[in-house]
Amino acid sequence: MIKYNLKCHNEHEFESWFSNSKEFDRLNKKNLLDCIYCSSKKIHKSIMSPMVSNSKNKKYQIDINNNDFIKNKNKLIQLREYVEKNFDYVGKDFCKQVREIYYNKKSKKPIYGKATYKEKEELSKEGIDLFSIPWVNKDN
Protein backbone atom coordinates (compact mmCIF):
# COMPACT_ATOMS: atom_id res chain seq x y z
CA MET A 1 0.00 0.00 0.00
CA ILE A 2 1.14 3.54 -0.74
CA LYS A 3 -0.33 6.84 0.39
CA TYR A 4 -0.21 9.86 -1.91
CA ASN A 5 -0.90 13.48 -1.19
CA LEU A 6 -3.12 14.57 -4.05
CA LYS A 7 -4.21 17.94 -5.37
CA CYS A 8 -6.96 18.89 -7.79
CA HIS A 9 -6.87 21.75 -10.29
CA ASN A 10 -8.75 23.89 -7.72
CA GLU A 11 -5.79 23.50 -5.32
CA HIS A 12 -7.68 21.25 -2.87
CA GLU A 13 -5.25 18.90 -1.13
CA PHE A 14 -6.18 15.45 0.20
CA GLU A 15 -4.70 11.99 0.73
CA SER A 16 -5.53 8.62 -0.68
CA TRP A 17 -4.17 5.09 -0.49
CA PHE A 18 -3.34 2.88 -3.49
CA SER A 19 -2.19 -0.70 -3.77
CA ASN A 20 0.92 0.54 -5.63
CA SER A 21 2.13 3.51 -7.67
CA LYS A 22 0.90 2.03 -10.96
CA GLU A 23 -2.62 1.78 -9.51
CA PHE A 24 -2.78 5.56 -9.06
CA ASP A 25 -1.63 6.10 -12.65
CA ARG A 26 -4.17 3.60 -14.00
CA LEU A 27 -7.11 5.07 -12.08
CA ASN A 28 -6.15 8.65 -12.87
CA LYS A 29 -5.74 7.90 -16.58
CA LYS A 30 -9.29 6.49 -16.64
CA ASN A 31 -10.65 9.55 -14.73
CA LEU A 32 -11.78 7.35 -11.86
CA LEU A 33 -10.28 9.63 -9.20
CA ASP A 34 -12.02 12.75 -8.00
CA CYS A 35 -11.44 15.49 -5.47
CA ILE A 36 -13.15 14.87 -2.13
CA TYR A 37 -14.03 18.57 -1.89
CA CYS A 38 -15.22 19.58 -5.36
CA SER A 39 -15.39 16.30 -7.34
CA SER A 40 -12.87 17.55 -9.91
CA LYS A 41 -11.42 14.78 -12.05
CA LYS A 42 -8.16 16.70 -12.71
CA ILE A 43 -5.97 15.14 -10.02
CA HIS A 44 -2.20 15.06 -9.67
CA LYS A 45 0.28 13.97 -7.03
CA SER A 46 1.41 16.64 -4.61
CA ILE A 47 4.65 16.82 -2.67
CA MET A 48 4.66 14.22 0.06
CA SER A 49 6.85 13.00 2.83
CA PRO A 50 7.27 9.34 3.68
CA MET A 51 5.59 7.91 6.74
CA VAL A 52 7.92 5.76 8.77
CA SER A 53 6.33 3.64 11.43
CA ASN A 54 7.35 0.86 13.69
CA SER A 55 5.57 -1.39 16.13
CA LYS A 56 6.59 0.84 19.07
CA ASN A 57 4.53 3.76 17.75
CA LYS A 58 1.20 2.08 17.05
CA LYS A 59 -0.75 5.06 18.38
CA TYR A 60 0.71 7.17 15.53
CA GLN A 61 -0.10 4.73 12.75
CA ILE A 62 -2.93 5.55 10.37
CA ASP A 63 -5.94 3.30 9.91
CA ILE A 64 -6.47 3.39 6.15
CA ASN A 65 -10.13 2.44 6.56
CA ASN A 66 -10.83 5.48 8.75
CA ASN A 67 -13.60 7.53 7.14
CA ASP A 68 -13.94 10.08 9.97
CA PHE A 69 -13.09 12.93 7.63
CA ILE A 70 -16.07 12.22 5.39
CA LYS A 71 -18.39 11.37 8.28
CA ASN A 72 -17.58 14.63 10.05
CA LYS A 73 -18.37 16.95 7.16
CA ASN A 74 -20.87 18.87 9.28
CA LYS A 75 -18.18 19.62 11.86
CA LEU A 76 -15.92 20.92 9.09
CA ILE A 77 -18.74 23.12 7.80
CA GLN A 78 -19.24 24.49 11.34
CA LEU A 79 -15.51 25.21 11.54
CA ARG A 80 -15.64 27.04 8.21
CA GLU A 81 -18.62 29.12 9.37
CA TYR A 82 -16.80 30.00 12.61
CA VAL A 83 -13.71 31.12 10.70
CA GLU A 84 -15.77 33.16 8.23
CA LYS A 85 -17.64 34.86 11.08
CA ASN A 86 -14.67 35.56 13.40
CA PHE A 87 -11.67 36.03 11.07
CA ASP A 88 -10.88 38.64 8.40
CA TYR A 89 -10.54 37.18 4.91
CA VAL A 90 -7.42 38.59 3.23
CA GLY A 91 -7.39 36.34 0.16
CA LYS A 92 -4.12 36.15 -1.75
CA ASP A 93 -2.61 38.84 0.53
CA PHE A 94 -2.52 36.22 3.28
CA CYS A 95 1.28 35.80 3.39
CA LYS A 96 1.89 39.54 3.39
CA GLN A 97 -0.64 40.03 6.20
CA VAL A 98 0.77 37.12 8.22
CA ARG A 99 4.26 38.61 8.04
CA GLU A 100 2.98 42.05 9.11
CA ILE A 101 1.26 40.52 12.12
CA TYR A 102 4.19 38.26 12.97
CA TYR A 103 7.00 40.81 12.65
CA ASN A 104 5.25 44.03 13.72
CA LYS A 105 3.19 42.40 16.47
CA LYS A 106 0.93 45.47 16.40
CA SER A 107 -2.15 43.54 15.47
CA LYS A 108 -3.34 40.22 16.80
CA LYS A 109 -6.36 40.12 14.51
CA PRO A 110 -7.23 36.62 13.30
CA ILE A 111 -7.04 36.29 9.52
CA TYR A 112 -7.49 33.63 6.89
CA GLY A 113 -6.72 33.47 3.22
CA LYS A 114 -4.92 31.58 0.51
CA ALA A 115 -1.29 30.52 0.26
CA THR A 116 0.50 28.27 -2.15
CA TYR A 117 2.54 25.32 -0.97
CA LYS A 118 5.74 27.29 -1.73
CA GLU A 119 4.51 30.29 0.29
CA LYS A 120 3.66 28.01 3.22
CA GLU A 121 7.17 26.54 3.07
CA GLU A 122 8.73 30.02 3.06
CA LEU A 123 6.69 31.09 6.07
CA SER A 124 7.65 27.90 7.88
CA LYS A 125 11.35 28.60 7.24
CA GLU A 126 10.82 32.02 8.84
CA GLY A 127 9.43 30.33 11.94
CA ILE A 128 5.83 31.25 11.19
CA ASP A 129 3.51 28.33 11.90
CA LEU A 130 0.29 28.09 9.93
CA PHE A 131 -2.72 25.92 10.42
CA SER A 132 -4.49 24.60 7.33
CA ILE A 133 -8.04 23.35 7.55
CA PRO A 134 -10.05 21.48 4.92
CA TRP A 135 -12.34 24.04 3.30
CA VAL A 136 -15.51 22.04 2.76
CA ASN A 137 -18.10 23.47 0.41
CA LYS A 138 -21.33 24.20 2.23
CA ASP A 139 -23.52 23.19 -0.69
CA ASN A 140 -21.80 19.93 -1.59
C-alpha positions in Angstrom: 0.0 0.0 0.0 1.1 3.5 -0.7 -0.3 6.8 0.4 -0.2 9.9 -1.9 -0.9 13.5 -1.2 -3.1 14.6 -4.1 -4.2 17.9 -5.4 -7.0 18.9 -7.8 -6.9 21.8 -10.3 -8.8 23.9 -7.7 -5.8 23.5 -5.3 -7.7 21.2 -2.9 -5.3 18.9 -1.1 -6.2 15.5 0.2 -4.7 12.0 0.7 -5.5 8.6 -0.7 -4.2 5.1 -0.5 -3.3 2.9 -3.5 -2.2 -0.7 -3.8 0.9 0.5 -5.6 2.1 3.5 -7.7 0.9 2.0 -11.0 -2.6 1.8 -9.5 -2.8 5.6 -9.1 -1.6 6.1 -12.7 -4.2 3.6 -14.0 -7.1 5.1 -12.1 -6.2 8.6 -12.9 -5.7 7.9 -16.6 -9.3 6.5 -16.6 -10.6 9.5 -14.7 -11.8 7.4 -11.9 -10.3 9.6 -9.2 -12.0 12.7 -8.0 -11.4 15.5 -5.5 -13.1 14.9 -2.1 -14.0 18.6 -1.9 -15.2 19.6 -5.4 -15.4 16.3 -7.3 -12.9 17.6 -9.9 -11.4 14.8 -12.1 -8.2 16.7 -12.7 -6.0 15.1 -10.0 -2.2 15.1 -9.7 0.3 14.0 -7.0 1.4 16.6 -4.6 4.7 16.8 -2.7 4.7 14.2 0.1 6.9 13.0 2.8 7.3 9.3 3.7 5.6 7.9 6.7 7.9 5.8 8.8 6.3 3.6 11.4 7.3 0.9 13.7 5.6 -1.4 16.1 6.6 0.8 19.1 4.5 3.8 17.7 1.2 2.1 17.0 -0.7 5.1 18.4 0.7 7.2 15.5 -0.1 4.7 12.8 -2.9 5.6 10.4 -5.9 3.3 9.9 -6.5 3.4 6.2 -10.1 2.4 6.6 -10.8 5.5 8.7 -13.6 7.5 7.1 -13.9 10.1 10.0 -13.1 12.9 7.6 -16.1 12.2 5.4 -18.4 11.4 8.3 -17.6 14.6 10.0 -18.4 16.9 7.2 -20.9 18.9 9.3 -18.2 19.6 11.9 -15.9 20.9 9.1 -18.7 23.1 7.8 -19.2 24.5 11.3 -15.5 25.2 11.5 -15.6 27.0 8.2 -18.6 29.1 9.4 -16.8 30.0 12.6 -13.7 31.1 10.7 -15.8 33.2 8.2 -17.6 34.9 11.1 -14.7 35.6 13.4 -11.7 36.0 11.1 -10.9 38.6 8.4 -10.5 37.2 4.9 -7.4 38.6 3.2 -7.4 36.3 0.2 -4.1 36.2 -1.7 -2.6 38.8 0.5 -2.5 36.2 3.3 1.3 35.8 3.4 1.9 39.5 3.4 -0.6 40.0 6.2 0.8 37.1 8.2 4.3 38.6 8.0 3.0 42.0 9.1 1.3 40.5 12.1 4.2 38.3 13.0 7.0 40.8 12.7 5.2 44.0 13.7 3.2 42.4 16.5 0.9 45.5 16.4 -2.2 43.5 15.5 -3.3 40.2 16.8 -6.4 40.1 14.5 -7.2 36.6 13.3 -7.0 36.3 9.5 -7.5 33.6 6.9 -6.7 33.5 3.2 -4.9 31.6 0.5 -1.3 30.5 0.3 0.5 28.3 -2.1 2.5 25.3 -1.0 5.7 27.3 -1.7 4.5 30.3 0.3 3.7 28.0 3.2 7.2 26.5 3.1 8.7 30.0 3.1 6.7 31.1 6.1 7.6 27.9 7.9 11.3 28.6 7.2 10.8 32.0 8.8 9.4 30.3 11.9 5.8 31.2 11.2 3.5 28.3 11.9 0.3 28.1 9.9 -2.7 25.9 10.4 -4.5 24.6 7.3 -8.0 23.4 7.6 -10.0 21.5 4.9 -12.3 24.0 3.3 -15.5 22.0 2.8 -18.1 23.5 0.4 -21.3 24.2 2.2 -23.5 23.2 -0.7 -21.8 19.9 -1.6 
